[in-house]
Amino acid sequence: PLTYFLICYVVLMAALGLFWLLRGSRFGAALQAARQNATRLSAVGIAPFNIRLVAFAISAMVTGLAGALFADLNRFVSPSMLSWHMSGELIVLIILGGKGRLFGPVAGAMLYVLFEFALGGFTERWQFFLGLILLGVVLFARGGLLGLLAGEARHG
């Protein structure tokens, strides 16, 4: 398992490095503009549909890579692995860490595992307390817990 986790770590660092480079490029600026105001992006002659399509393709590529690593870990793939519960956990990771941040999902995953072990040892109903934490993040931390640490709180 150590070799597998080393491979996962290298793939994660490579993906984060690629996204960091992408974010600083002209395409990254166009992607940011497409997210903020597609009409304004169209006004300067860039088709937001094409930018979003490439972003979707990159997202699908990374998701496929993550799925391949997950299948390799389990040595088995079943339709039950694709339940709504798995999708819900991924959304919780993103909300906890911070949407739109490079390290947000990674921090969200670490926090989720930390909460699961800390609260799971305390009570069997740890998801209830995680739900309260998630509600607090949604209401008071605009950029997730990383945004809260960076000083971004939700105003109004």
C-alpha positions as CSV (number, residue, x, y, z in Angstrom):
1,P,0.0,0.0,0.0
2,L,2.9,2.4,0.6
3,T,3.8,2.3,-3.1
4,Y,0.2,3.0,-4.0
5,F,-0.1,6.0,-1.7
6,L,3.2,7.3,-3.0
7,I,1.9,7.1,-6.6
8,C,-1.3,8.9,-5.5
9,Y,0.8,11.6,-3.8
10,V,2.9,12.1,-7.0
11,V,-0.3,12.3,-9.1
12,L,-1.9,14.8,-6.7
13,M,1.2,17.0,-6.7
14,A,1.5,16.8,-10.5
15,A,-2.2,17.8,-10.9
16,L,-1.9,20.6,-8.4
17,G,1.3,21.8,-10.1
18,L,-0.5,21.7,-13.5
19,F,-3.5,23.6,-12.1
20,W,-1.2,26.2,-10.5
21,L,0.5,26.8,-13.9
22,L,-2.8,26.9,-15.6
23,R,-4.2,29.4,-13.2
24,G,-1.4,31.8,-13.9
25,S,-1.7,31.5,-17.7
26,R,-3.8,33.5,-20.2
27,F,-6.2,30.5,-20.3
28,G,-6.5,30.7,-16.5
29,A,-7.4,34.4,-16.8
30,A,-10.0,33.6,-19.4
31,L,-11.4,30.8,-17.3
32,Q,-11.7,33.2,-14.3
33,A,-13.4,35.7,-16.5
34,A,-15.9,33.1,-17.8
35,R,-16.7,32.2,-14.3
36,Q,-17.3,35.8,-13.2
37,N,-19.0,37.4,-16.2
38,A,-19.5,35.5,-19.4
39,T,-21.2,38.4,-21.1
40,R,-18.2,40.7,-20.6
41,L,-15.9,37.9,-21.9
42,S,-18.0,37.7,-25.0
43,A,-17.7,41.4,-25.5
44,V,-14.0,41.2,-25.7
45,G,-14.2,38.5,-28.4
46,I,-13.6,35.3,-26.4
47,A,-16.3,32.6,-26.6
48,P,-17.1,31.5,-23.0
49,F,-18.6,28.3,-24.2
50,N,-15.3,27.1,-25.6
51,I,-13.4,28.1,-22.4
52,R,-16.0,26.2,-20.2
53,L,-15.9,23.2,-22.5
54,V,-12.1,22.9,-22.2
55,A,-12.4,23.3,-18.4
56,F,-15.1,20.6,-18.4
57,A,-12.8,18.3,-20.4
58,I,-9.9,18.9,-18.0
59,S,-12.2,18.2,-15.0
60,A,-13.3,15.0,-16.7
61,M,-9.7,13.9,-17.3
62,V,-8.7,14.5,-13.6
63,T,-11.9,12.7,-12.4
64,G,-11.2,9.8,-14.7
65,L,-7.6,9.6,-13.3
66,A,-9.0,9.7,-9.7
67,G,-11.5,6.9,-10.6
68,A,-8.7,4.8,-12.0
69,L,-6.7,5.2,-8.9
70,F,-9.7,4.4,-6.7
71,A,-10.4,1.3,-8.8
72,D,-6.8,0.2,-8.4
73,L,-7.0,0.7,-4.7
74,N,-10.1,-1.6,-4.4
75,R,-9.1,-4.0,-7.1
76,F,-12.8,-4.0,-7.9
77,V,-15.4,-1.7,-9.4
78,S,-19.1,-2.0,-8.5
79,P,-22.1,0.2,-9.3
80,S,-22.7,0.6,-5.6
81,M,-19.4,2.6,-5.5
82,L,-21.1,5.3,-7.6
83,S,-24.0,5.9,-5.2
84,W,-25.2,9.4,-4.3
85,H,-23.3,9.0,-1.0
86,M,-19.9,9.2,-2.7
87,S,-21.0,12.3,-4.7
88,G,-22.3,13.9,-1.5
89,E,-19.0,13.3,0.3
90,L,-17.1,14.9,-2.6
91,I,-19.3,18.0,-2.4
92,V,-18.8,18.1,1.4
93,L,-15.0,18.1,0.8
94,I,-15.2,21.0,-1.6
95,I,-17.5,23.0,0.6
96,L,-15.3,22.4,3.7
97,G,-12.0,23.3,2.0
98,G,-13.3,26.1,-0.2
99,K,-14.7,26.3,-3.7
100,G,-12.4,27.9,-6.2
101,R,-9.2,27.4,-4.3
102,L,-6.3,25.4,-5.5
103,F,-5.8,23.5,-2.2
104,G,-9.4,23.7,-1.1
105,P,-10.5,20.2,-1.9
106,V,-7.2,18.8,-0.5
107,A,-7.7,20.7,2.8
108,G,-11.4,19.6,2.8
109,A,-10.4,16.0,2.5
110,M,-8.0,16.3,5.3
111,L,-10.6,18.0,7.5
112,Y,-13.2,15.4,6.6
113,V,-11.0,12.6,7.6
114,L,-10.0,14.5,10.8
115,F,-13.6,15.1,11.7
116,E,-14.5,11.5,10.9
117,F,-11.9,10.1,13.3
118,A,-12.2,12.7,16.0
119,L,-16.0,12.8,16.1
120,G,-16.3,9.1,15.2
121,G,-14.5,8.1,18.3
122,F,-16.8,10.4,20.3
123,T,-20.1,9.2,18.9
124,E,-21.7,7.0,16.3
125,R,-23.7,10.0,15.0
126,W,-20.6,12.0,13.9
127,Q,-22.3,13.0,10.6
128,F,-24.8,15.1,12.6
129,F,-21.9,17.2,14.1
130,L,-20.2,17.3,10.7
131,G,-23.5,18.7,9.3
132,L,-23.5,21.4,12.0
133,I,-19.9,22.3,11.0
134,L,-20.8,22.3,7.3
135,L,-23.8,24.5,8.0
136,G,-21.5,27.0,9.9
137,V,-19.1,27.0,6.9
138,V,-21.9,27.7,4.4
139,L,-23.3,30.5,6.5
140,F,-20.2,32.2,7.8
141,A,-17.2,31.2,5.7
142,R,-17.5,32.3,2.1
143,G,-14.4,30.5,0.9
144,G,-14.6,27.4,3.1
145,L,-12.4,26.9,6.1
146,L,-9.3,27.9,4.0
147,G,-11.1,31.2,3.2
148,L,-11.9,31.7,6.9
149,L,-8.2,31.2,7.8
150,A,-7.3,33.7,5.1
151,G,-9.7,36.3,6.7
152,E,-12.6,36.0,4.2
153,A,-15.8,35.9,6.1
154,R,-19.3,36.1,4.7
155,H,-20.7,39.6,5.0
156,G,-24.4,40.1,4.6
